[in-house]
Amino acid sequence: MKISNTKLTPVDIEARKKLDFKAGDTIRVWSKIKDEKGKFRLQAFEGIVLARKHGTEIGATFTVRKVASGVGVERIFPIYSPMIDKIEIVKRSRARRSKLYYIRTKAVKDIRRKMRSVVPQAEGKAEAEEAVAVEI
């Protein structure tokens, strides 16, 4: 019986298994995007890892969150997907939990706090005009 060396997937599974990132780390995922012409280009998605699920098995996934233009964006990537070109670890950080889903609500609370501190422009202009009128 002859064993063939046929690859079932273009992904280097051993290299992906050795990737040591966990929840709380900041990573940059380079994914392949198909253009209109049929060519592939690379697009980076950089953010915080919220969760890593299913260990190192074939169906393993990880969730990455970033804030783009004031809106939170989350993407779930399969670790062994052939559409992922490479995964770079930008920054390592220590988290006390394995799933950081609470960051979603924490970010919303921070934004609401900032929104409360902002004074609407209409009220600010009216007060400024009254102060000028009193001085004259």
C-alpha positions in Angstrom: 0.0 0.0 0.0 1.4 3.3 -1.1 0.8 6.5 0.9 0.4 9.6 -1.2 1.6 13.0 -0.2 -1.5 14.8 -1.6 -2.4 18.0 0.2 -6.1 18.4 1.0 -5.8 22.1 1.8 -3.4 24.9 0.8 -3.1 25.9 4.4 -0.1 25.0 6.5 -2.0 23.3 9.3 1.1 22.8 11.5 2.1 26.5 11.3 -1.5 27.6 12.2 -1.5 25.2 15.2 1.6 26.8 16.5 0.1 30.3 16.5 -0.1 31.2 20.1 -2.6 34.0 20.4 -5.4 34.2 23.0 -8.2 36.5 24.1 -7.0 40.0 24.7 -4.3 40.0 22.2 -4.3 42.4 19.3 -3.8 40.7 15.9 -3.8 41.6 12.3 -5.5 39.1 10.0 -4.7 39.3 6.3 -7.6 37.9 4.3 -7.9 37.3 0.6 -10.7 39.3 -1.1 -11.7 38.6 -4.7 -11.8 41.6 -7.0 -14.3 42.2 -9.9 -11.6 41.0 -12.3 -11.2 37.7 -10.6 -7.9 38.5 -8.9 -7.3 38.3 -5.2 -6.1 41.2 -3.1 -5.1 41.2 0.6 -7.1 43.2 3.2 -6.0 43.6 6.8 -8.4 43.4 9.7 -6.7 44.5 13.0 -8.4 44.2 16.3 -8.7 42.6 19.7 -9.3 38.9 20.0 -12.6 38.4 22.0 -12.7 34.6 21.9 -11.0 31.6 20.5 -13.3 28.5 20.2 -12.8 24.8 19.6 -9.1 24.6 20.3 -6.9 23.4 17.5 -9.4 21.1 15.7 -10.4 21.6 12.1 -13.5 23.8 12.9 -11.6 26.1 15.2 -12.6 29.8 15.0 -11.6 33.1 16.6 -13.5 36.4 16.9 -11.8 39.7 16.3 -13.3 43.1 17.2 -12.3 46.6 16.0 -13.9 50.0 16.1 -14.1 51.6 12.6 -15.5 55.1 12.3 -17.1 54.9 15.7 -18.9 51.6 15.0 -17.8 48.3 16.5 -17.1 45.6 13.9 -16.6 42.0 14.7 -15.6 39.2 12.4 -15.4 35.5 13.1 -12.5 33.8 11.2 -11.9 30.0 10.9 -8.3 29.4 11.9 -7.6 26.9 9.0 -9.4 28.9 6.3 -7.6 29.1 2.9 -8.9 32.6 2.5 -6.7 33.8 5.4 -3.2 34.6 4.0 -1.5 35.2 7.4 -2.1 36.1 11.0 0.2 38.6 12.7 0.3 39.2 16.5 0.6 42.9 17.0 0.4 43.1 20.8 0.1 40.6 23.5 -1.9 41.3 26.7 -2.9 39.3 29.6 -6.7 38.7 30.2 -8.2 37.0 33.2 -11.0 35.5 31.1 -11.0 33.3 28.0 -14.0 35.1 26.4 -14.0 38.9 26.5 -17.6 39.5 25.4 -18.1 42.1 28.1 -15.9 44.5 26.0 -19.0 45.1 23.8 -21.0 46.7 26.5 -18.0 48.4 28.0 -17.3 50.2 24.8 -20.9 51.3 24.5 -20.8 52.7 28.1 -17.6 54.7 27.3 -19.2 56.2 24.2 -22.4 57.1 26.1 -20.3 58.8 28.8 -18.5 60.8 26.2 -21.8 61.8 24.5 -23.1 63.1 27.8 -20.1 65.4 28.3 -20.6 67.0 24.9 -22.6 70.2 25.0 -25.0 70.6 22.0 -23.9 73.5 19.7 -27.3 75.3 19.7 -27.2 75.8 23.5 -23.6 76.9 23.5 -24.1 79.6 20.8 -27.2 81.0 22.6 -25.3 81.4 25.9 -22.3 83.0 24.1 -24.7 85.6 22.4 -26.3 86.4 25.7 -22.9 87.0 27.3 -21.9 89.4 24.4 -25.2 91.3 24.7 -24.7 91.9 28.4 -21.2 93.2 27.9 -22.4 95.8 25.4 
